């Protein structure tokens, strides 16, 4: 049985970069850390995370989701993944909690949030350490 649930990808952007994000157009991404939260509740479950890793490694060129444009950019590094299994559908709750702690709650309005009423599922932090700490805290709170 495939494990399913909610996940957050943690990205490092060492220098400011402009990225074309599909229909959202060209967007500026300041240097810092980014947290993208998604769900893996379908048949493939958390295998979706492996796809994101392949995109980030340059091994998969198809840009299907907004996060593919960010993660697939050569100046961006996927540095961590956090996940909550047991088919936990906490995608919007996690995205909002990360936005509440972020330097910029919605650096790209609509990013990853085309199927819900969240402003964005991407949060920006001034540093990688700050994003890693926030993601750990939010997922620890899910367990508690």
The first five atom37 places (N, CA, C, CB, O) and aatype in JSON, in Angstrom:
{
  "aatype": [20, 20, 20, 20, 20, 20, 20, 20, 20, 20, 20, 20, 20, 20, 20, 20, 20, 20, 20, 20, 20, 20, 20, 20, 20, 20, 20, 20, 20, 20, 20, 20, 20, 20, 20, 20, 20, 20, 20, 20, 20, 20, 20, 20, 20, 20, 20, 20, 20, 20, 20, 20, 20, 20, 20, 20, 20, 20, 20, 20, 20, 20, 20, 20, 20, 20, 20, 20, 20, 20, 20, 20, 20, 20, 20, 20, 20, 20, 20, 20, 20, 20, 20, 20, 20, 20, 20, 20, 20, 20, 20, 20, 20, 20, 20, 20, 20, 20, 20, 20, 20, 20, 20, 20, 20, 20, 20, 20, 20, 20, 20, 20, 20, 20, 20, 20, 20, 20, 20, 20, 20, 20, 20, 20, 20, 20, 20, 20, 20, 20, 20, 20, 20, 20, 20, 20, 20, 20, 20, 20, 20, 20, 20, 20],
  "atom_mask": [
    [1, 1, 1, 1, 1],
    [1, 1, 1, 1, 1],
    [1, 1, 1, 1, 1],
    [1, 1, 1, 1, 1],
    [1, 1, 1, 1, 1],
    [1, 1, 1, 1, 1],
    [1, 1, 1, 1, 1],
    [1, 1, 1, 1, 1],
    [1, 1, 1, 1, 1],
    [1, 1, 1, 1, 1],
    [1, 1, 1, 1, 1],
    [1, 1, 1, 1, 1],
    [1, 1, 1, 1, 1],
    [1, 1, 1, 1, 1],
    [1, 1, 1, 1, 1],
    [1, 1, 1, 1, 1],
    [1, 1, 1, 1, 1],
    [1, 1, 1, 1, 1],
    [1, 1, 1, 1, 1],
    [1, 1, 1, 1, 1],
    [1, 1, 1, 1, 1],
    [1, 1, 1, 1, 1],
    [1, 1, 1, 1, 1],
    [1, 1, 1, 1, 1],
    [1, 1, 1, 1, 1],
    [1, 1, 1, 1, 1],
    [1, 1, 1, 1, 1],
    [1, 1, 1, 1, 1],
    [1, 1, 1, 1, 1],
    [1, 1, 1, 1, 1],
    [1, 1, 1, 1, 1],
    [1, 1, 1, 1, 1],
    [1, 1, 1, 1, 1],
    [1, 1, 1, 1, 1],
    [1, 1, 1, 1, 1],
    [1, 1, 1, 1, 1],
    [1, 1, 1, 1, 1],
    [1, 1, 1, 1, 1],
    [1, 1, 1, 1, 1],
    [1, 1, 1, 1, 1],
    [1, 1, 1, 1, 1],
    [1, 1, 1, 1, 1],
    [1, 1, 1, 1, 1],
    [1, 1, 1, 1, 1],
    [1, 1, 1, 1, 1],
    [1, 1, 1, 1, 1],
    [1, 1, 1, 1, 1],
    [1, 1, 1, 1, 1],
    [1, 1, 1, 1, 1],
    [1, 1, 1, 1, 1],
    [1, 1, 1, 1, 1],
    [1, 1, 1, 1, 1],
    [1, 1, 1, 1, 1],
    [1, 1, 1, 1, 1],
    [1, 1, 1, 1, 1],
    [1, 1, 1, 1, 1],
    [1, 1, 1, 1, 1],
    [1, 1, 1, 1, 1],
    [1, 1, 1, 1, 1],
    [1, 1, 1, 1, 1],
    [1, 1, 1, 1, 1],
    [1, 1, 1, 1, 1],
    [1, 1, 1, 1, 1],
    [1, 1, 1, 1, 1],
    [1, 1, 1, 1, 1],
    [1, 1, 1, 1, 1],
    [1, 1, 1, 1, 1],
    [1, 1, 1, 1, 1],
    [1, 1, 1, 1, 1],
    [1, 1, 1, 1, 1],
    [1, 1, 1, 1, 1],
    [1, 1, 1, 1, 1],
    [1, 1, 1, 1, 1],
    [1, 1, 1, 1, 1],
    [1, 1, 1, 1, 1],
    [1, 1, 1, 1, 1],
    [1, 1, 1, 1, 1],
    [1, 1, 1, 1, 1],
    [1, 1, 1, 1, 1],
    [1, 1, 1, 1, 1],
    [1, 1, 1, 1, 1],
    [1, 1, 1, 1, 1],
    [1, 1, 1, 1, 1],
    [1, 1, 1, 1, 1],
    [1, 1, 1, 1, 1],
    [1, 1, 1, 1, 1],
    [1, 1, 1, 1, 1],
    [1, 1, 1, 1, 1],
    [1, 1, 1, 1, 1],
    [1, 1, 1, 1, 1],
    [1, 1, 1, 1, 1],
    [1, 1, 1, 1, 1],
    [1, 1, 1, 1, 1],
    [1, 1, 1, 1, 1],
    [1, 1, 1, 1, 1],
    [1, 1, 1, 1, 1],
    [1, 1, 1, 1, 1],
    [1, 1, 1, 1, 1],
    [1, 1, 1, 1, 1],
    [1, 1, 1, 1, 1],
    [1, 1, 1, 1, 1],
    [1, 1, 1, 1, 1],
    [1, 1, 1, 1, 1],
    [1, 1, 1, 1, 1],
    [1, 1, 1, 1, 1],
    [1, 1, 1, 1, 1],
    [1, 1, 1, 1, 1],
    [1, 1, 1, 1, 1],
    [1, 1, 1, 1, 1],
    [1, 1, 1, 1, 1],
    [1, 1, 1, 1, 1],
    [1, 1, 1, 1, 1],
    [1, 1, 1, 1, 1],
    [1, 1, 1, 1, 1],
    [1, 1, 1, 1, 1],
    [1, 1, 1, 1, 1],
    [1, 1, 1, 1, 1],
    [1, 1, 1, 1, 1],
    [1, 1, 1, 1, 1],
    [1, 1, 1, 1, 1],
    [1, 1, 1, 1, 1],
    [1, 1, 1, 1, 1],
    [1, 1, 1, 1, 1],
    [1, 1, 1, 1, 1],
    [1, 1, 1, 1, 1],
    [1, 1, 1, 1, 1],
    [1, 1, 1, 1, 1],
    [1, 1, 1, 1, 1],
    [1, 1, 1, 1, 1],
    [1, 1, 1, 1, 1],
    [1, 1, 1, 1, 1],
    [1, 1, 1, 1, 1],
    [1, 1, 1, 1, 1],
    [1, 1, 1, 1, 1],
    [1, 1, 1, 1, 1],
    [1, 1, 1, 1, 1],
    [1, 1, 1, 1, 1],
    [1, 1, 1, 1, 1],
    [1, 1, 1, 1, 1],
    [1, 1, 1, 1, 1],
    [1, 1, 1, 1, 1],
    [1, 1, 1, 1, 1],
    [1, 1, 1, 1, 1],
    [1, 1, 1, 1, 1]
  ],
  "atom_positions": [
    [[0.84, -1.18, 0.0], [0.0, 0.0, 0.0], [0.88, 1.25, 0.0], [-0.95, 0.0, 1.22], [1.87, 1.32, 0.74]],
    [[0.54, 2.21, -0.81], [1.3, 3.45, -0.92], [0.94, 4.4, 0.2], [1.06, 4.11, -2.28], [-0.24, 4.62, 0.49]],
    [[1.96, 4.95, 0.85], [1.72, 5.93, 1.9], [1.28, 7.25, 1.27], [2.98, 6.13, 2.78], [1.82, 7.67, 0.25]],
    [[0.3, 7.88, 1.9], [-0.27, 9.13, 1.4], [-0.29, 10.17, 2.53], [-1.7, 8.91, 0.83], [-0.2, 9.83, 3.71]],
    [[-0.41, 11.43, 2.13], [-0.52, 12.48, 3.14], [-0.16, 13.84, 2.61], [0.35, 12.15, 4.31], [-0.39, 14.15, 1.44]],
    [[0.4, 14.67, 3.48], [0.78, 16.05, 3.19], [2.3, 16.16, 3.27], [0.09, 17.05, 4.18], [2.94, 15.5, 4.09]],
    [[2.86, 17.0, 2.41], [4.31, 17.17, 2.43], [4.68, 18.63, 2.21], [4.98, 16.28, 1.36], [3.9, 19.41, 1.66]],
    [[5.87, 18.98, 2.65], [6.42, 20.31, 2.4], [7.84, 20.14, 1.86], [6.42, 21.18, 3.7], [8.66, 19.43, 2.43]],
    [[8.09, 20.81, 0.74], [9.42, 20.85, 0.14], [10.11, 22.13, 0.59], [9.33, 20.76, -1.43], [9.5, 23.2, 0.6]],
    [[11.37, 22.02, 0.95], [12.15, 23.17, 1.4], [13.22, 23.46, 0.36], [12.8, 22.91, 2.81], [14.02, 22.6, 0.0]],
    [[13.22, 24.69, -0.13], [14.13, 25.11, -1.18], [15.03, 26.24, -0.69], [13.36, 25.57, -2.42], [14.63, 27.07, 0.12]],
    [[16.26, 26.24, -1.2], [17.19, 27.34, -0.96], [17.39, 28.09, -2.27], [18.55, 26.82, -0.4], [17.62, 27.49, -3.32]],
    [[17.3, 29.41, -2.18], [17.56, 30.29, -3.32], [18.7, 31.21, -2.86], [16.26, 31.11, -3.77], [18.45, 32.19, -2.17]],
    [[19.95, 30.89, -3.25], [21.09, 31.65, -2.72], [21.19, 33.08, -3.23], [22.33, 30.94, -3.04], [21.71, 33.95, -2.54]],
    [[20.71, 33.32, -4.44], [20.75, 34.66, -5.03], [19.38, 34.96, -5.64], [21.88, 34.78, -6.1], [18.69, 34.04, -6.07]],
    [[18.98, 36.23, -5.68], [17.68, 36.56, -6.29], [17.62, 36.03, -7.73], [17.43, 38.08, -6.26], [18.62, 36.05, -8.45]],
    [[16.44, 35.57, -8.12], [16.27, 35.01, -9.46], [14.86, 35.29, -9.95], [16.56, 33.48, -9.46], [13.91, 35.34, -9.17]],
    [[14.73, 35.48, -11.25], [13.42, 35.6, -11.87], [13.1, 34.27, -12.54], [13.37, 36.79, -12.91], [13.92, 33.73, -13.28]],
    [[11.91, 33.75, -12.28], [11.5, 32.46, -12.82], [10.13, 32.6, -13.47], [11.48, 31.37, -11.72], [9.23, 33.22, -12.9]],
    [[9.98, 32.04, -14.63], [8.69, 31.96, -15.32], [7.92, 30.81, -14.67], [8.85, 31.74, -16.89], [8.35, 29.66, -14.72]],
    [[6.78, 31.13, -14.05], [6.0, 30.14, -13.31], [4.7, 29.84, -14.07], [5.69, 30.64, -11.86], [3.62, 30.23, -13.63]],
    [[4.83, 29.18, -15.18], [3.66, 28.8, -15.97], [2.73, 29.98, -16.21], [2.91, 27.69, -15.29], [3.17, 31.07, -16.58]],
    [[1.44, 29.75, -16.01], [0.42, 30.77, -16.25], [0.53, 31.96, -15.3], [-0.95, 30.16, -16.14], [-0.05, 33.01, -15.56]],
    [[1.27, 31.81, -14.19], [1.45, 32.92, -13.25], [2.45, 33.94, -13.77], [1.9, 32.39, -11.89], [2.55, 35.04, -13.24]],
    [[3.2, 33.58, -14.81], [4.14, 34.5, -15.43], [5.48, 34.59, -14.73], [3.54, 35.84, -15.49], [5.77, 33.8, -13.84]],
    [[6.28, 35.55, -15.15], [7.6, 35.76, -14.58], [7.46, 36.35, -13.18], [8.45, 36.7, -15.49], [6.72, 37.31, -12.96]],
    [[8.18, 35.76, -12.24], [8.12, 36.19, -10.83], [9.52, 36.32, -10.27], [7.29, 35.21, -9.98], [10.42, 35.56, -10.62]],
    [[9.68, 37.29, -9.4], [10.95, 37.5, -8.7], [10.96, 36.65, -7.44], [11.15, 39.01, -8.36], [9.99, 36.62, -6.68]],
    [[12.06, 35.96, -7.21], [12.26, 35.17, -6.0], [13.5, 35.7, -5.3], [12.4, 33.64, -6.32], [14.62, 35.44, -5.74]],
    [[13.33, 36.45, -4.2], [14.48, 36.95, -3.45], [15.29, 35.79, -2.87], [14.01, 37.9, -2.32], [14.78, 34.68, -2.72]],
    [[16.54, 36.06, -2.56], [17.38, 35.05, -1.91], [16.79, 34.71, -0.55], [18.84, 35.54, -1.76], [16.3, 35.59, 0.17]],
    [[16.83, 33.43, -0.2], [16.32, 32.98, 1.09], [15.85, 31.55, 1.01], [15.19, 33.87, 1.57], [16.31, 30.78, 0.17]],
    [[14.93, 31.19, 1.89], [14.38, 29.86, 1.94], [12.9, 29.87, 1.63], [14.63, 29.23, 3.31], [12.19, 30.82, 1.97]],
    [[12.44, 28.83, 0.98], [11.04, 28.72, 0.56], [10.47, 27.39, 1.02], [10.91, 28.87, -0.97], [11.16, 26.37, 1.01]],
    [[9.21, 27.41, 1.42], [8.49, 26.2, 1.8], [7.27, 26.08, 0.9], [8.08, 26.22, 3.31], [6.42, 26.96, 0.87]],
    [[7.2, 24.98, 0.17], [6.04, 24.69, -0.67], [5.32, 23.48, -0.08], [6.46, 24.42, -2.17], [5.94, 22.44, 0.15]],
    [[4.03, 23.61, 0.18], [3.25, 22.53, 0.77], [2.26, 21.98, -0.25], [2.51, 23.0, 2.02], [1.55, 22.73, -0.92]],
    [[2.24, 20.66, -0.35], [1.34, 19.98, -1.27], [0.74, 18.74, -0.63], [2.07, 19.61, -2.55], [1.04, 18.39, 0.51]],
    [[-0.11, 18.08, -1.39], [-0.71, 16.85, -0.9], [-0.35, 15.7, -1.82], [-2.25, 16.99, -0.78], [-0.13, 15.88, -3.02]],
    [[-0.28, 14.53, -1.24], [0.01, 13.3, -1.97], [-1.04, 12.28, -1.53], [1.48, 12.78, -1.69], [-0.72, 11.27, -0.89]],
    [[-2.27, 12.55, -1.89], [-3.38, 11.71, -1.45], [-3.86, 10.76, -2.55], [-4.52, 12.56, -0.98], [-4.68, 9.88, -2.28]],
    [[-3.37, 10.94, -3.78], [-3.8, 10.11, -4.9], [-3.13, 8.75, -4.89], [-3.51, 10.81, -6.19], [-2.46, 8.37, -3.93]],
    [[-3.33, 8.04, -5.97], [-2.86, 6.65, -6.08], [-1.35, 6.53, -5.91], [-3.26, 6.09, -7.43], [-0.88, 5.54, -5.34]],
    [[-0.58, 7.5, -6.37], [0.87, 7.42, -6.26], [1.41, 7.79, -4.9], [1.5, 8.3, -7.27], [2.56, 7.5, -4.58]],
    [[0.59, 8.44, -4.08], [1.01, 8.83, -2.74], [2.28, 9.64, -2.76], [1.19, 7.62, -1.88], [2.47, 10.53, -3.59]],
    [[3.17, 9.32, -1.81], [4.4, 10.09, -1.66], [5.41, 9.87, -2.78], [5.04, 9.74, -0.35], [6.5, 10.45, -2.74]],
    [[5.08, 9.05, -3.77], [5.98, 8.94, -4.93], [6.08, 10.29, -5.64], [5.49, 7.83, -5.91], [7.02, 10.53, -6.4]],
    [[5.13, 11.16, -5.4], [5.16, 12.52, -5.96], [6.43, 13.24, -5.49], [3.89, 13.32, -5.54], [7.01, 14.04, -6.23]],
    [[6.86, 12.97, -4.27], [8.07, 13.6, -3.75], [9.28, 13.19, -4.58], [8.28, 13.23, -2.26], [10.16, 14.01, -4.85]],
    [[9.33, 11.91, -4.98], [10.44, 11.45, -5.82], [10.45, 12.21, -7.15], [10.33, 9.93, -6.08], [11.52, 12.53, -7.67]],
    [[9.29, 12.5, -7.69], [9.21, 13.27, -8.92], [9.78, 14.67, -8.71], [7.76, 13.36, -9.42], [10.54, 15.17, -9.54]],
    [[9.41, 15.32, -7.6], [9.95, 16.65, -7.29], [11.48, 16.6, -7.16], [9.32, 17.2, -5.98], [12.17, 17.52, -7.59]],
    [[11.99, 15.52, -6.57], [13.45, 15.38, -6.44], [14.1, 15.23, -7.82], [13.8, 14.15, -5.56], [15.16, 15.81, -8.07]],
    [[13.48, 14.48, -8.72], [14.02, 14.31, -10.07], [14.02, 15.65, -10.82], [13.21, 13.26, -10.86], [14.98, 15.96, -11.53]],
    [[12.95, 16.42, -10.68], [12.89, 17.75, -11.32], [14.03, 18.62, -10.77], [11.5, 18.44, -11.06], [14.73, 19.28, -11.55]],
    [[14.21, 18.63, -9.46], [15.25, 19.46, -8.84], [16.65, 19.02, -9.26], [15.13, 19.4, -7.31], [17.56, 19.84, -9.35]],
    [[16.82, 17.73, -9.52], [18.12, 17.21, -9.93], [18.37, 17.37, -11.43], [18.23, 15.75, -9.54], [19.45, 17.03, -11.92]],
    [[17.38, 17.88, -12.16], [17.52, 18.05, -13.59], [17.3, 16.77, -14.38], [18.88, 18.59, -13.9], [17.67, 16.68, -15.54]],
    [[16.69, 15.77, -13.74], [16.47, 14.48, -14.37], [15.07, 14.34, -14.98], [16.69, 13.37, -13.37], [14.76, 13.32, -15.58]],
    [[14.25, 15.36, -14.82], [12.88, 15.33, -15.33], [12.54, 16.75, -15.79], [11.85, 14.82, -14.23], [12.53, 17.68, -14.98]],
    [[12.25, 16.9, -17.07], [12.08, 18.24, -17.63], [10.64, 18.74, -17.7], [12.65, 18.26, -18.99], [10.43, 19.92, -17.97]],
    [[9.66, 17.89, -17.47], [8.26, 18.3, -17.6], [7.89, 19.21, -16.43], [7.31, 17.06, -17.65], [8.11, 18.88, -15.27]],
    [[7.32, 20.37, -16.76], [6.89, 21.34, -15.75], [5.36, 21.33, -15.71], [7.44, 22.78, -16.05], [4.7, 22.05, -16.46]],
    [[4.82, 20.51, -14.82], [3.37, 20.33, -14.74], [2.75, 21.25, -13.68], [3.04, 18.87, -14.43], [1.69, 21.84, -13.92]],
    [[3.39, 21.37, -12.53], [2.87, 22.16, -11.42], [3.72, 23.41, -11.22], [2.84, 21.32, -10.12], [4.86, 23.48, -11.7]],
    [[3.17, 24.41, -10.52], [3.92, 25.63, -10.23], [5.27, 25.32, -9.6], [3.11, 26.54, -9.31], [6.28, 25.9, -9.98]],
    [[5.28, 24.39, -8.65], [6.51, 24.08, -7.92], [7.58, 23.5, -8.84], [6.22, 23.11, -6.79], [8.77, 23.6, -8.53]],
    [[7.19, 22.9, -9.95], [8.19, 22.38, -10.91], [9.04, 23.51, -11.48], [7.49, 21.62, -12.06], [10.23, 23.33, -11.74]],
    [[8.44, 24.67, -11.67], [9.18, 25.81, -12.22], [10.21, 26.33, -11.21], [8.21, 26.94, -12.61], [11.33, 26.68, -11.58]],
    [[9.81, 26.38, -9.95], [10.75, 26.79, -8.9], [11.83, 25.73, -8.71], [10.01, 27.05, -7.57], [13.02, 26.02, -8.83]],
    [[11.41, 24.53, -8.42], [12.37, 23.45, -8.11], [13.26, 23.06, -9.27], [11.63, 22.25, -7.65], [14.37, 22.58, -9.06]],
    [[12.8, 23.26, -10.5], [13.58, 22.89, -11.66], [14.54, 23.95, -12.13], [12.68, 22.55, -12.76], [15.31, 23.72, -13.07]],
    [[14.51, 25.12, -11.5], [15.43, 26.19, -11.91], [16.85, 25.84, -11.42], [14.96, 27.58, -11.35], [17.01, 25.43, -10.27]],
    [[17.86, 26.01, -12.27], [19.22, 25.61, -11.89], [19.81, 26.38, -10.7], [20.12, 25.78, -13.06], [20.74, 25.89, -10.07]],
    [[19.28, 27.55, -10.39], [19.8, 28.33, -9.26], [19.14, 27.96, -7.94], [19.62, 29.81, -9.52], [19.5, 28.5, -6.89]],
    [[18.17, 27.04, -7.97], [17.39, 26.67, -6.79], [17.76, 25.25, -6.37], [15.87, 26.79, -7.07], [17.93, 24.37, -7.21]],
    [[17.87, 25.03, -5.05], [18.2, 23.7, -4.53], [17.09, 23.2, -3.62], [19.54, 23.72, -3.78], [16.62, 23.92, -2.75]],
    [[16.67, 21.95, -3.84], [15.76, 21.27, -2.92], [16.62, 20.75, -1.78], [14.95, 20.11, -3.64], [17.47, 19.89, -1.99]],
    [[16.41, 21.27, -0.58], [17.29, 20.91, 0.53], [16.61, 20.09, 1.61], [17.85, 22.15, 1.13], [17.27, 19.62, 2.54]],
    [[15.31, 19.91, 1.51], [14.64, 19.11, 2.53], [13.2, 18.83, 2.19], [14.72, 19.79, 3.85], [12.57, 19.53, 1.4]],
    [[12.69, 17.78, 2.81], [11.29, 17.39, 2.65], [10.78, 16.95, 4.01], [11.13, 16.24, 1.58], [11.44, 16.19, 4.73]],
    [[9.62, 17.43, 4.35], [8.94, 16.98, 5.57], [7.6, 16.41, 5.13], [8.75, 18.16, 6.62], [7.0, 16.91, 4.17]],
    [[7.14, 15.37, 5.81], [5.85, 14.81, 5.42], [5.09, 14.26, 6.62], [6.05, 13.71, 4.4], [5.68, 13.87, 7.63]],
    [[3.77, 14.25, 6.48], [2.87, 13.7, 7.49], [2.02, 12.66, 6.77], [1.98, 14.83, 8.18], [1.22, 13.0, 5.9]],
    [[2.19, 11.42, 7.14], [1.51, 10.32, 6.45], [0.15, 9.99, 7.03], [2.37, 9.1, 6.51], [-0.55, 10.86, 7.54]],
    [[-0.2, 8.72, 6.93], [-1.5, 8.22, 7.38], [-2.64, 8.94, 6.68], [-1.64, 8.38, 8.89], [-3.7, 9.18, 7.27]],
    [[-2.42, 9.29, 5.39], [-3.43, 9.95, 4.56], [-3.93, 11.25, 5.19], [-4.6, 9.01, 4.33], [-5.07, 11.66, 4.97]],
    [[-3.07, 11.89, 5.96], [-3.44, 13.15, 6.6], [-3.59, 14.25, 5.56], [-2.38, 13.55, 7.66], [-2.63, 14.58, 4.85]],
    [[-4.77, 14.8, 5.47], [-5.04, 15.9, 4.54], [-4.93, 17.22, 5.3], [-6.45, 15.75, 3.87], [-5.93, 17.81, 5.71]],
    [[-3.69, 17.66, 5.48], [-3.44, 18.89, 6.24], [-2.77, 19.94, 5.36], [-2.58, 18.6, 7.46], [-2.17, 20.88, 5.88]],
    [[-2.86, 19.78, 4.04], [-2.16, 20.65, 3.11], [-2.43, 22.14, 3.39], [-2.55, 20.32, 1.69], [-1.49, 22.91, 3.58]],
    [[-3.68, 22.53, 3.42], [-4.0, 23.95, 3.62], [-3.66, 24.4, 5.02], [-5.48, 24.19, 3.34], [-3.19, 25.53, 5.2]],
    [[-3.87, 23.57, 6.01], [-3.54, 23.92, 7.4], [-2.04, 24.17, 7.54], [-4.0, 22.8, 8.38], [-1.63, 25.15, 8.17]],
    [[-1.22, 23.29, 6.96], [0.23, 23.46, 7.01], [0.66, 24.7, 6.23], [0.95, 22.2, 6.46], [1.46, 25.49, 6.72]],
    [[0.13, 24.88, 5.02], [0.49, 26.05, 4.2], [0.17, 27.34, 4.94], [-0.26, 26.01, 2.85], [0.97, 28.28, 4.92]],
    [[-0.98, 27.4, 5.59], [-1.36, 28.62, 6.33], [-0.47, 28.84, 7.55], [-2.83, 28.54, 6.77], [-0.09, 29.97, 7.86]],
    [[-0.14, 27.76, 8.26], [0.73, 27.88, 9.43], [2.12, 28.37, 9.02], [0.84, 26.52, 10.17], [2.71, 29.19, 9.72]],
    [[2.63, 27.87, 7.91], [3.93, 28.33, 7.43], [3.86, 29.79, 6.96], [4.43, 27.44, 6.28], [4.8, 30.55, 7.18]],
    [[2.76, 30.16, 6.33], [2.57, 31.55, 5.89], [2.54, 32.5, 7.09], [1.28, 31.68, 5.07], [3.07, 33.6, 7.02]],
    [[1.92, 32.06, 8.19], [1.83, 32.91, 9.39], [3.2, 33.22, 9.98], [0.96, 32.23, 10.43], [3.36, 34.26, 10.63]],
    [[4.18, 32.35, 9.78], [5.51, 32.52, 10.34], [6.49, 33.16, 9.36], [6.04, 31.19, 10.8], [7.6, 33.52, 9.74]],
    [[6.09, 33.29, 8.1], [7.0, 33.66, 7.02], [7.31, 35.15, 6.97], [6.43, 33.24, 5.72], [6.55, 35.98, 7.47]],
    [[8.44, 35.46, 6.34], [8.79, 36.86, 6.06], [7.79, 37.43, 5.05], [10.25, 36.98, 5.53], [7.38, 38.58, 5.16]],
    [[7.42, 36.62, 4.08], [6.39, 36.97, 3.1], [5.48, 35.77, 2.95], [7.03, 37.39, 1.71], [5.9, 34.72, 2.45]],
    [[4.24, 35.92, 3.38], [3.31, 34.79, 3.41], [2.97, 34.26, 2.03], [2.04, 35.21, 4.11], [2.78, 33.05, 1.86]],
    [[2.89, 35.11, 1.05], [2.54, 34.66, -0.29], [3.39, 35.39, -1.33], [1.04, 34.9, -0.57], [2.92, 36.3, -2.01]],
    [[4.65, 34.96, -1.45], [5.54, 35.65, -2.39], [5.05, 35.56, -3.84], [6.93, 35.07, -2.3], [5.38, 36.41, -4.66]],
    [[4.27, 34.54, -4.14], [3.65, 34.39, -5.46], [2.2, 34.01, -5.23], [4.41, 33.3, -6.34], [1.89, 32.82, -5.09]],
    [[1.28, 34.98, -5.2], [-0.13, 34.68, -4.97], [-0.64, 33.62, -5.97], [-0.98, 35.96, -5.07], [-0.38, 33.7, -7.17]],
    [[-1.36, 32.65, -5.44], [-1.93, 31.58, -6.26], [-1.01, 30.4, -6.46], [-2.31, 32.13, -7.57], [-1.43, 29.39, -7.01]],
    [[0.25, 30.5, -6.03], [1.23, 29.44, -6.24], [0.78, 28.16, -5.53], [2.62, 29.87, -5.73], [0.68, 28.12, -4.31]],
    [[0.52, 27.12, -6.31], [0.14, 25.83, -5.75], [-1.22, 25.79, -5.1], [1.14, 25.41, -4.76], [-1.55, 24.82, -4.41]],
    [[-2.02, 26.82, -5.3], [-3.3, 26.92, -4.6], [-4.46, 27.1, -5.57], [-3.27, 28.08, -3.61], [-5.43, 27.79, -5.27]],
    [[-4.36, 26.48, -6.73], [-5.43, 26.65, -7.72], [-6.67, 25.81, -7.41], [-4.91, 26.28, -9.1], [-7.72, 26.03, -8.01]],
    [[-6.55, 24.86, -6.49], [-7.7, 24.01, -6.18], [-8.22, 24.22, -4.75], [-7.33, 22.55, -6.37], [-8.92, 23.36, -4.21]],
    [[-7.89, 25.38, -4.15], [-8.38, 25.68, -2.8], [-8.53, 27.2, -2.68], [-7.42, 25.11, -1.68], [-8.29, 27.93, -3.65]],
    [[-8.91, 27.67, -1.5], [-9.08, 29.11, -1.35], [-7.92, 29.78, -0.6], [-10.37, 29.4, -0.62], [-8.04, 30.91, -0.14]],
    [[-6.79, 29.08, -0.49], [-5.59, 29.68, 0.11], [-5.01, 30.71, -0.86], [-4.53, 28.59, 0.46], [-5.17, 30.59, -2.08]],
    [[-4.35, 31.71, -0.31], [-3.69, 32.69, -1.18], [-2.49, 32.08, -1.89], [-3.24, 33.92, -0.36], [-2.22, 32.43, -3.04]],
    [[-1.78, 31.17, -1.22], [-0.59, 30.55, -1.8], [-0.2, 29.35, -0.95], [0.58, 31.57, -1.89], [-0.53, 29.29, 0.24]],
    [[0.49, 28.41, -1.56], [1.05, 27.29, -0.8], [2.57, 27.39, -0.77], [0.61, 25.93, -1.41], [3.27, 26.42, -0.48]],
    [[3.08, 28.58, -1.07], [4.51, 28.86, -1.03], [4.74, 29.99, -0.04], [5.07, 29.24, -2.45], [4.08, 31.03, -0.11]],
    [[5.67, 29.78, 0.89], [6.02, 30.82, 1.87], [7.5, 31.12, 1.76], [5.65, 30.38, 3.32], [8.31, 30.22, 1.52]],
    [[7.86, 32.38, 1.92], [9.24, 32.84, 1.82], [9.79, 33.2, 3.2], [9.35, 34.06, 0.88], [9.11, 33.83, 4.01]],
    [[11.03, 32.78, 3.45], [11.74, 33.09, 4.69], [13.06, 33.74, 4.34], [11.96, 31.81, 5.56], [13.65, 33.45, 3.3]],
    [[13.53, 34.63, 5.2], [14.77, 35.37, 4.94], [16.0, 34.47, 4.87], [14.97, 36.41, 6.01], [17.02, 34.85, 4.28]],
    [[15.92, 33.29, 5.49], [17.08, 32.4, 5.49], [16.64, 30.95, 5.43], [17.95, 32.65, 6.74], [15.5, 30.61, 5.73]],
    [[17.57, 30.11, 5.05], [17.32, 28.67, 5.02], [17.08, 28.16, 6.44], [18.5, 27.91, 4.36], [16.19, 27.34, 6.67]],
    [[17.86, 28.65, 7.39], [17.68, 28.22, 8.79], [16.28, 28.55, 9.28], [18.73, 28.89, 9.7], [15.67, 27.74, 9.99]],
    [[15.76, 29.71, 8.92], [14.42, 30.11, 9.36], [13.34, 29.21, 8.75], [14.15, 31.57, 8.98], [12.41, 28.82, 9.45]],
    [[13.46, 28.88, 7.47], [12.45, 28.01, 6.85], [12.53, 26.61, 7.43], [12.64, 27.97, 5.32], [11.5, 25.99, 7.68]],
    [[13.73, 26.09, 7.63], [13.87, 24.75, 8.2], [13.27, 24.68, 9.6], [15.36, 24.34, 8.24], [12.59, 23.71, 9.94]],
    [[13.51, 25.7, 10.4], [12.96, 25.75, 11.76], [11.43, 25.82, 11.73], [13.53, 26.95, 12.52], [10.77, 25.11, 12.49]],
    [[10.89, 26.67, 10.88], [9.43, 26.81, 10.79], [8.77, 25.52, 10.34], [9.06, 27.95, 9.83], [7.75, 25.12, 10.9]],
    [[9.32, 24.88, 9.34], [8.75, 23.62, 8.84], [8.78, 22.56, 9.94], [9.52, 23.12, 7.58], [7.79, 21.86, 10.16]],
    [[9.91, 22.44, 10.64], [10.0, 21.46, 11.73], [8.96, 21.75, 12.81], [11.42, 21.47, 12.34], [8.29, 20.83, 13.28]],
    [[8.82, 23.0, 13.19], [7.85, 23.37, 14.23], [6.41, 23.05, 13.81], [7.98, 24.86, 14.57], [5.64, 22.52, 14.6]],
    [[6.06, 23.37, 12.58], [4.69, 23.15, 12.11], [4.38, 21.64, 12.06], [4.49, 23.79, 10.71], [3.29, 21.22, 12.45]],
    [[5.32, 20.85, 11.59], [5.08, 19.4, 11.53], [5.1, 18.77, 12.91], [6.12, 18.72, 10.63], [4.37, 17.81, 13.16]],
    [[5.93, 19.29, 13.82], [5.89, 18.8, 15.21], [4.53, 19.07, 15.83], [6.99, 19.46, 16.06], [4.02, 18.24, 16.6]],
    [[3.94, 20.2, 15.52], [2.61, 20.55, 16.06], [1.52, 19.63, 15.5], [2.27, 22.01, 15.74], [0.51, 19.4, 16.16]],
    [[1.71, 19.11, 14.29], [0.74, 18.16, 13.73], [0.7, 16.87, 14.55], [1.07, 17.84, 12.26], [-0.35, 16.25, 14.72]],
    [[1.87, 16.48, 15.05], [1.98, 15.24, 15.81], [1.42, 15.4, 17.21], [3.42, 14.79, 15.89], [1.02, 14.42, 17.85]],
    [[1.37, 16.66, 17.7], [0.99, 16.9, 19.09], [-0.45, 17.1, 19.34], [1.67, 18.02, 19.59], [-0.85, 17.31, 20.48]]
  ]
}
